[in-house]
């Protein structure tokens, strides 16, 4: 048991539990339970908004799987990963003020609430909630695996024991504090990530004898490791460019990110978050993925990519400092897990149960059900994560692509194009999801592009054509701002 590394992690968990308990008083005292539990009463400032977006997006795939992929593929993966820099910028610029105004007018708590009011269709709600539950289970499993891998490598216990510790820690503070606990701890965790990644990168460069020595070692092993095309030449210009859609532009359609654009308190907060978020995401992503590549000459032969981050930290840093620095990826994972848990819970409770099972459910019943569903979801994901793959990044990117294919046009065109209607939205969602699953399963990388590109492009034309073709049978559009 590596106690020197474990104690800083325990300290982080104690702080997070304290914040969760403190935030829980808002949940207990709020008369608008759903607004508080799932949105923090729409009261986030600029710094907290930027950090909660960064920490939610910077998940286990970025901090555990990303460096693992960079370790295997080389500097080409760093270039590909940097397409994520504009993530927060795209989300807040595209959704921005209009989304916040419309969702307040609709009194929407979730992304599905917005779609329900915009399209006035039960089927849009059901397909949306189903998509969130299915694809986010994949994403959440990836996060839990990442957290367990980190604890396993750091502390020296079995994977199953590490998974149990991680699951218990997350479930307790999410079920107690809700969205406000998530947002506040994200601000703490985002700060840890910012500082921790810089410390680890510097230590890795020193351990490798400087950047020039590391690059020479990589080139001697395989010259392709220092090219934009990857160790095996698989990163074509088309594939890297198309990643802009998956982890850049398309992120606007991820429910866990879009809900942040509902939760800020003022236009000034949004503008501040836009600047802070872009800088922080770029800084953290560059550092993390460079660490993964630079670790290769220092620790050759790591077979499970998800162990690269904790192993290099323990190699180049004193154990006590490694524990502090590794609180950064742990922070990223926990913040993403808590956000996804709340999102799936809200899809089940708010979007399905309250809309179609018991609309007049009492305040206390909704509270008990929300907390209970969150706990049950955690147990299910724990079971799913017991048999992990070697690289969790592919699980996470699969979930990203599925959600983007389903939601991007119903959200963006639904917000800005009045002629869009429920028929166009449904056709777009079915086309996007169907094409994405088929593409990912049977003909990945069509025309050398990522498998999310074709569904996103085709579903755009389907949305427009079906909406235009059904104008006479569609009802009045509810897009008054």
C-alpha positions as CSV (number, residue, x, y, z in Angstrom):
1,X,0.0,0.0,0.0
2,X,1.5,3.3,-1.2
3,X,0.5,5.5,1.8
4,X,2.5,8.5,0.7
5,X,0.6,8.7,-2.5
6,X,-2.7,7.7,-1.0
7,X,-2.9,10.4,1.7
8,X,-3.2,13.4,-0.8
9,X,-6.0,11.6,-2.6
10,X,-7.8,11.0,0.7
11,X,-7.4,14.7,1.4
12,X,-9.0,15.6,-1.9
13,X,-11.9,13.3,-1.2
14,X,-12.4,14.8,2.2
15,X,-12.6,18.3,0.7
16,X,-15.0,17.1,-2.0
17,X,-17.3,15.5,0.6
18,X,-17.2,18.7,2.6
19,X,-18.3,20.7,-0.4
20,X,-21.0,18.1,-1.2
21,X,-22.4,18.3,2.4
22,X,-22.3,22.2,2.3
23,X,-24.1,22.2,-1.1
24,X,-26.6,19.7,0.2
25,X,-28.1,22.4,2.4
26,X,-29.3,24.3,-0.8
27,X,-30.9,21.1,-2.0
28,X,-32.7,20.6,1.4
29,X,-33.9,24.2,1.7
30,X,-34.8,24.8,-2.0
31,X,-38.5,25.1,-2.9
32,X,-37.5,24.5,-6.6
33,X,-35.8,21.1,-6.0
34,X,-35.3,20.2,-9.7
35,X,-33.9,23.6,-10.6
36,X,-31.4,23.4,-7.7
37,X,-30.5,19.7,-7.9
38,X,-30.0,19.6,-11.6
39,X,-28.9,23.2,-12.4
40,X,-27.7,24.8,-9.3
41,X,-30.6,27.4,-9.6
42,X,-28.9,28.8,-12.7
43,X,-26.5,30.8,-10.6
44,X,-23.0,30.0,-11.9
45,X,-20.3,32.8,-12.2
46,X,-17.8,33.0,-15.0
47,X,-14.9,31.2,-13.3
48,X,-17.0,28.3,-12.0
49,X,-18.8,28.0,-15.3
50,X,-15.4,27.7,-17.2
51,X,-14.0,25.2,-14.7
52,X,-17.1,23.0,-14.6
53,X,-17.1,22.9,-18.4
54,X,-13.4,22.1,-18.5
55,X,-13.5,19.5,-15.7
56,X,-16.7,17.8,-17.2
57,X,-15.2,17.7,-20.7
58,X,-11.7,16.8,-19.5
59,X,-12.6,13.3,-18.5
60,X,-10.9,10.0,-18.0
61,X,-10.4,9.7,-21.8
62,X,-8.5,13.0,-21.7
63,X,-6.4,12.3,-18.6
64,X,-6.0,8.5,-18.6
65,X,-6.9,7.2,-22.1
66,X,-5.6,10.3,-24.0
67,X,-2.0,10.0,-22.7
68,X,-2.2,6.3,-23.2
69,X,-3.1,6.7,-26.8
70,X,-0.4,9.4,-27.2
71,X,2.1,6.9,-25.7
72,X,1.2,4.3,-28.3
73,X,0.7,6.6,-31.3
74,X,3.1,9.5,-30.8
75,X,3.1,13.2,-31.4
76,X,0.4,12.8,-34.1
77,X,-2.1,12.1,-31.3
78,X,-1.1,15.4,-29.5
79,X,-1.9,17.3,-32.7
80,X,-5.2,15.5,-33.0
81,X,-6.1,16.1,-29.3
82,X,-5.5,19.8,-29.7
83,X,-8.6,20.1,-31.8
84,X,-10.3,20.2,-28.4
85,X,-9.0,23.7,-27.7
86,X,-12.0,25.5,-29.1
87,X,-14.6,23.2,-27.3
88,X,-15.8,25.7,-24.7
89,X,-15.6,28.6,-27.3
90,X,-17.9,26.7,-29.7
91,X,-20.4,25.7,-27.1
92,X,-20.9,29.1,-25.6
93,X,-20.7,31.0,-28.9
94,X,-23.2,28.7,-30.7
95,X,-25.7,28.2,-27.8
96,X,-24.7,31.4,-25.9
97,X,-27.3,33.9,-24.7
98,X,-30.1,32.6,-26.9
99,X,-30.1,29.1,-25.4
100,X,-30.0,30.5,-21.9
101,X,-32.9,32.9,-22.6
102,X,-35.0,30.2,-24.3
103,X,-34.4,27.6,-21.6
104,X,-35.3,30.1,-18.9
105,X,-38.5,30.9,-20.8
106,X,-39.4,27.2,-21.1
107,X,-38.3,26.7,-17.5
108,X,-36.2,23.8,-18.9
109,X,-34.0,21.9,-16.5
110,X,-32.4,19.5,-19.0
111,X,-31.6,19.5,-22.7
112,X,-34.6,17.2,-23.3
113,X,-36.8,19.8,-21.6
114,X,-35.8,22.2,-24.3
115,X,-36.5,19.7,-27.0
116,X,-39.9,18.8,-25.5
117,X,-41.0,22.5,-25.5
118,X,-39.5,23.3,-28.8
119,X,-40.9,20.4,-30.8
120,X,-44.0,19.6,-28.7
121,X,-43.5,15.9,-29.4
122,X,-43.6,12.9,-27.0
123,X,-41.5,10.9,-29.4
124,X,-38.7,13.5,-29.6
125,X,-38.6,13.3,-25.8
126,X,-38.5,9.5,-25.7
127,X,-35.9,9.1,-28.4
128,X,-33.8,11.8,-26.7
129,X,-34.0,10.3,-23.2
130,X,-33.2,6.8,-24.7
131,X,-30.2,8.1,-26.5
132,X,-28.8,9.8,-23.4
133,X,-29.2,6.7,-21.2
134,X,-27.7,4.3,-23.8
135,X,-24.7,6.4,-24.9
136,X,-23.9,7.9,-21.5
137,X,-23.8,4.5,-19.9
138,X,-20.9,3.8,-22.2
139,X,-19.3,7.1,-21.3
140,X,-19.8,6.6,-17.6
141,X,-18.4,3.1,-17.7
142,X,-15.2,4.6,-19.2
143,X,-14.9,7.1,-16.4
144,X,-15.3,4.5,-13.7
145,X,-12.7,2.3,-15.3
146,X,-10.3,5.3,-15.5
147,X,-10.8,6.1,-11.8
148,X,-10.3,2.5,-10.8
149,X,-7.1,2.2,-13.0
150,X,-5.7,5.3,-11.4
151,X,-6.3,4.1,-7.8
152,X,-5.1,0.6,-8.7
153,X,-1.8,1.9,-10.1
154,X,-1.2,4.5,-7.4
155,X,-2.2,2.6,-4.3
156,X,-1.2,-0.9,-5.3
157,X,-4.5,-2.7,-4.7
158,X,-6.6,-4.9,-7.0
159,X,-8.7,-3.3,-9.8
160,X,-12.0,-4.5,-8.2
161,X,-11.2,-3.0,-4.8
162,X,-10.1,0.3,-6.5
163,X,-13.4,0.4,-8.5
164,X,-15.4,-0.1,-5.3
165,X,-13.6,2.8,-3.5
166,X,-14.1,5.1,-6.5
167,X,-17.7,4.2,-6.9
168,X,-18.6,4.7,-3.3
169,X,-16.8,8.1,-3.1
170,X,-18.6,9.5,-6.2
171,X,-22.1,8.2,-5.3
172,X,-22.1,9.6,-1.8
173,X,-21.3,13.2,-2.7
174,X,-23.3,13.4,-5.9
175,X,-26.5,12.0,-4.3
176,X,-26.1,14.5,-1.4
177,X,-25.2,17.7,-3.2
178,X,-26.6,17.6,-6.7
179,X,-25.5,20.1,-9.4
180,X,-24.2,22.8,-7.1
181,X,-21.8,20.3,-5.4
182,X,-20.7,19.2,-8.9
183,X,-20.0,22.7,-10.1
184,X,-18.2,23.9,-7.0
185,X,-16.0,20.8,-6.8
186,X,-15.3,21.2,-10.6
187,X,-13.9,24.6,-9.8
188,X,-11.5,23.0,-7.2
189,X,-10.7,20.1,-9.5
190,X,-10.1,22.3,-12.6
191,X,-7.6,24.3,-10.6
192,X,-5.8,21.1,-9.5
193,X,-5.7,19.9,-13.1
194,X,-4.2,23.2,-14.3
195,X,-1.3,23.1,-11.8
196,X,-0.9,19.4,-11.6
197,X,-0.4,18.8,-15.4
198,X,2.2,21.5,-15.5
199,X,4.2,20.0,-12.6
200,X,4.1,16.5,-14.1
201,X,5.1,17.7,-17.6
202,X,8.1,19.5,-16.3
203,X,9.2,16.5,-14.2
204,X,8.8,14.2,-17.2
205,X,10.9,16.4,-19.4
206,X,13.7,16.6,-16.7
207,X,13.6,12.8,-16.2
208,X,13.9,12.3,-20.0
209,X,17.0,14.5,-20.2
210,X,15.3,17.4,-21.9
211,X,13.0,17.7,-24.9
212,X,15.8,17.2,-27.5
213,X,16.9,13.9,-25.9
214,X,13.3,12.7,-25.7
215,X,12.6,13.5,-29.3
216,X,15.9,11.8,-30.3
217,X,14.9,8.6,-28.3
218,X,11.5,8.6,-30.0
219,X,13.0,9.0,-33.4
220,X,15.5,6.2,-32.8
221,X,12.7,3.9,-31.7
222,X,10.3,4.7,-34.6
223,X,10.6,7.9,-36.7
224,X,6.8,7.9,-37.2
225,X,6.4,8.7,-33.5
226,X,7.4,12.3,-34.2
227,X,5.4,12.8,-37.3
228,X,1.8,14.0,-37.6
229,X,0.8,10.6,-39.0
230,X,1.2,8.4,-35.9
231,X,3.4,5.4,-35.2
232,X,1.8,3.2,-37.9
233,X,0.9,6.1,-40.3
234,X,-2.8,5.7,-39.6
235,X,-3.5,9.4,-38.8
236,X,-4.3,10.7,-42.2
237,X,-5.0,14.4,-42.8
238,X,-8.7,13.7,-43.5
239,X,-9.0,11.7,-40.2
240,X,-7.3,14.3,-38.1
241,X,-9.3,17.2,-39.7
242,X,-12.6,15.3,-39.2
243,X,-11.8,15.1,-35.4
244,X,-12.8,18.8,-35.3
245,X,-16.4,17.6,-35.7
246,X,-16.1,15.0,-32.9
247,X,-14.3,16.9,-30.2
248,X,-14.6,20.5,-31.4
249,X,-17.8,21.7,-33.2
250,X,-19.9,18.7,-32.3
251,X,-19.4,19.0,-28.6
252,X,-22.2,21.6,-28.7
253,X,-24.6,18.7,-28.9
254,X,-23.4,16.8,-25.8
255,X,-26.1,17.0,-23.2
256,X,-23.6,17.2,-20.3
257,X,-21.9,20.2,-21.9
258,X,-25.0,21.9,-23.2
259,X,-26.7,21.9,-19.8
260,X,-23.8,24.2,-18.6
261,X,-25.0,26.8,-21.1
262,X,-28.3,26.9,-19.2
263,X,-26.7,27.4,-15.8
264,X,-24.8,30.8,-15.8
265,X,-26.3,33.8,-14.1
266,X,-25.4,36.7,-16.5
267,X,-24.0,37.5,-19.9
268,X,-20.8,38.8,-18.2
269,X,-20.4,35.3,-16.6
270,X,-20.7,33.7,-20.0
271,X,-18.1,36.0,-21.7
272,X,-15.7,35.4,-18.9
273,X,-16.2,31.7,-19.0
274,X,-15.6,31.7,-22.8
275,X,-12.1,33.2,-22.4
276,X,-11.1,31.3,-19.2
277,X,-12.4,28.0,-20.6
278,X,-10.6,28.2,-23.9
279,X,-7.2,29.0,-22.2
280,X,-7.6,26.3,-19.6
281,X,-8.7,23.5,-22.0
282,X,-5.8,24.3,-24.4
283,X,-3.2,24.3,-21.6
284,X,-4.4,21.1,-19.9
285,X,-4.9,19.1,-23.2
286,X,-1.4,20.0,-24.5
287,X,0.3,19.2,-21.2
288,X,-1.5,15.8,-20.7
289,X,-0.9,14.5,-24.2
290,X,2.7,15.6,-24.3
291,X,3.3,13.7,-21.0
292,X,1.9,10.6,-22.6
293,X,4.4,10.8,-25.6
294,X,7.4,11.9,-23.5
295,X,6.8,9.0,-21.1
296,X,7.6,6.4,-23.8
297,X,11.4,6.6,-23.6
298,X,11.4,6.9,-19.8
299,X,9.0,3.9,-19.2
300,X,9.1,1.7,-22.4
301,X,6.9,-1.4,-22.7
302,X,3.8,-0.3,-20.9
303,X,1.1,-2.7,-22.2
304,X,-2.1,-1.1,-20.8
305,X,-2.2,2.4,-22.0
306,X,-4.5,3.5,-19.2
307,X,-1.7,3.0,-16.7
308,X,0.7,5.4,-18.4
309,X,-0.3,8.5,-16.4
310,X,-0.1,7.0,-12.9
311,X,3.1,5.1,-13.6
312,X,5.0,8.0,-15.1
313,X,3.9,10.2,-12.1
314,X,5.2,7.6,-9.7
315,X,8.4,7.3,-11.7
316,X,9.4,11.0,-12.0
317,X,8.0,12.4,-8.8
318,X,8.3,11.7,-5.1
319,X,5.4,9.6,-3.9
320,X,3.8,12.3,-1.9
321,X,4.0,14.8,-4.8
322,X,2.7,12.1,-7.3
323,X,-0.3,11.7,-5.0
324,X,-1.0,15.4,-5.2
325,X,-0.5,15.6,-9.0
326,X,-2.6,12.5,-9.7
327,X,-5.4,14.3,-7.9
328,X,-5.7,16.1,-11.2
329,X,-6.8,13.2,-13.4
330,X,-8.8,11.9,-10.4
331,X,-10.5,15.3,-10.3
332,X,-11.3,15.1,-14.0
333,X,-12.8,11.7,-13.8
334,X,-14.9,12.4,-10.7
335,X,-16.2,15.6,-12.1
336,X,-17.3,13.9,-15.4
337,X,-18.8,11.0,-13.6
338,X,-20.9,13.2,-11.3
339,X,-22.1,15.2,-14.2
340,X,-23.1,12.2,-16.3
341,X,-24.8,10.6,-13.3
342,X,-27.0,13.6,-12.8
343,X,-27.7,13.8,-16.5
344,X,-28.9,10.2,-16.9
345,X,-30.8,10.6,-13.6
346,X,-32.5,13.7,-14.9
347,X,-33.4,12.0,-18.2
348,X,-35.2,9.2,-16.3
349,X,-36.8,11.3,-13.5
350,X,-37.5,14.6,-15.2
351,X,-37.9,13.7,-18.8
352,X,-39.7,10.3,-18.6
353,X,-41.2,9.9,-15.1
354,X,-42.6,13.4,-14.6
355,X,-43.6,13.8,-18.2
356,X,-45.4,10.5,-18.9
357,X,-45.7,8.4,-15.7
358,X,-46.7,10.7,-12.8
359,X,-46.8,14.4,-13.8
360,X,-48.3,15.4,-10.4
361,X,-45.7,13.7,-8.2
362,X,-45.1,15.4,-4.9
363,X,-41.9,17.4,-4.2
364,X,-40.7,14.8,-1.6
365,X,-41.3,11.9,-4.0
366,X,-39.4,13.6,-6.8
367,X,-36.5,14.2,-4.4
368,X,-36.4,10.6,-3.2
369,X,-36.7,9.2,-6.7
370,X,-33.9,11.5,-8.0
371,X,-31.5,10.5,-5.3
372,X,-32.5,6.8,-5.5
373,X,-32.2,6.6,-9.3
374,X,-28.7,8.2,-9.1
375,X,-27.6,5.6,-6.6
376,X,-29.0,2.7,-8.6
377,X,-27.3,3.9,-11.8
378,X,-24.0,4.0,-9.9
379,X,-24.4,0.3,-8.9
380,X,-25.3,-0.7,-12.5
381,X,-22.2,1.1,-13.9
382,X,-20.0,-0.5,-11.2
383,X,-21.1,-3.9,-12.5
384,X,-20.4,-2.8,-16.2
385,X,-16.9,-1.6,-15.3
386,X,-15.8,-4.9,-13.7
387,X,-14.5,-6.2,-17.0
388,X,-12.5,-3.2,-18.5
389,X,-10.9,-2.8,-22.0
390,X,-7.2,-1.8,-22.2
391,X,-7.9,1.7,-23.5
392,X,-11.0,3.5,-22.3
393,X,-10.7,6.4,-24.8
394,X,-12.5,4.4,-27.5
395,X,-15.5,3.9,-25.2
396,X,-15.8,7.6,-24.5
397,X,-15.4,8.7,-28.1
398,X,-18.0,6.2,-29.2
399,X,-20.4,7.8,-26.7
400,X,-19.5,11.3,-27.9
401,X,-20.2,10.4,-31.5
402,X,-23.5,8.8,-30.8
403,X,-24.8,11.8,-28.8
404,X,-23.6,14.3,-31.4
405,X,-25.2,12.4,-34.2
406,X,-28.5,12.3,-32.3
407,X,-28.7,15.9,-31.0
408,X,-26.6,18.4,-33.0
409,X,-29.3,19.5,-35.5
410,X,-32.4,19.2,-33.3
411,X,-30.6,21.5,-30.8
412,X,-28.8,24.0,-33.1
413,X,-31.3,24.2,-35.9
414,X,-34.1,24.0,-33.4
415,X,-32.7,27.1,-31.7
416,X,-32.1,29.2,-34.8
417,X,-34.4,27.9,-37.6
418,X,-38.1,28.5,-37.0
419,X,-39.1,26.1,-39.8
420,X,-37.6,23.1,-38.1
421,X,-40.3,20.8,-36.7
422,X,-40.8,17.6,-34.8
423,X,-40.8,15.5,-38.0
424,X,-37.5,16.9,-39.1
425,X,-36.0,16.4,-35.6
426,X,-37.1,12.8,-35.4
427,X,-35.9,12.0,-38.9
428,X,-32.6,13.6,-38.1
429,X,-32.2,11.7,-34.8
430,X,-33.0,8.3,-36.3
431,X,-30.8,8.9,-39.3
432,X,-27.9,10.2,-37.2
433,X,-28.0,7.3,-34.6
434,X,-28.6,4.6,-37.2
435,X,-25.9,5.7,-39.6
436,X,-23.4,6.2,-36.7
437,X,-24.0,2.7,-35.3
438,X,-23.7,1.2,-38.8
439,X,-20.7,3.2,-39.7
440,X,-18.9,2.5,-36.4
441,X,-19.6,-1.2,-36.6
442,X,-19.3,-2.1,-40.3
443,X,-17.5,0.6,-42.2
444,X,-15.4,2.8,-39.9
445,X,-13.6,5.8,-41.3
446,X,-15.7,6.2,-44.5
447,X,-13.6,8.2,-47.1
448,X,-10.8,8.3,-44.5
449,X,-13.0,10.4,-42.1
450,X,-14.0,9.7,-38.6
451,X,-17.3,7.7,-38.4
452,X,-19.2,10.6,-36.9
453,X,-18.8,12.8,-40.0
454,X,-21.2,11.0,-42.4
455,X,-24.1,10.8,-39.8
456,X,-23.7,14.5,-38.9
457,X,-23.7,15.6,-42.6
458,X,-26.5,13.3,-43.7
459,X,-28.7,14.1,-40.7
460,X,-28.4,17.8,-41.5
461,X,-30.0,17.4,-44.9
462,X,-32.6,15.0,-43.5
463,X,-33.6,17.6,-40.9
464,X,-33.9,20.4,-43.4
465,X,-35.7,18.4,-46.1
466,X,-38.2,16.7,-43.8
467,X,-39.0,19.9,-42.0
468,X,-39.6,21.7,-45.3
469,X,-41.7,18.8,-46.6
470,X,-44.0,18.7,-43.6
471,X,-44.7,22.4,-43.0
472,X,-48.4,22.0,-43.7
473,X,-48.9,19.2,-41.2
474,X,-46.7,20.5,-38.4
475,X,-48.0,22.7,-35.6
476,X,-47.0,26.1,-34.5
477,X,-43.3,26.4,-33.6
478,X,-42.7,27.2,-30.0
479,X,-39.6,29.5,-30.3
480,X,-40.7,32.8,-28.7
481,X,-37.8,34.7,-27.1
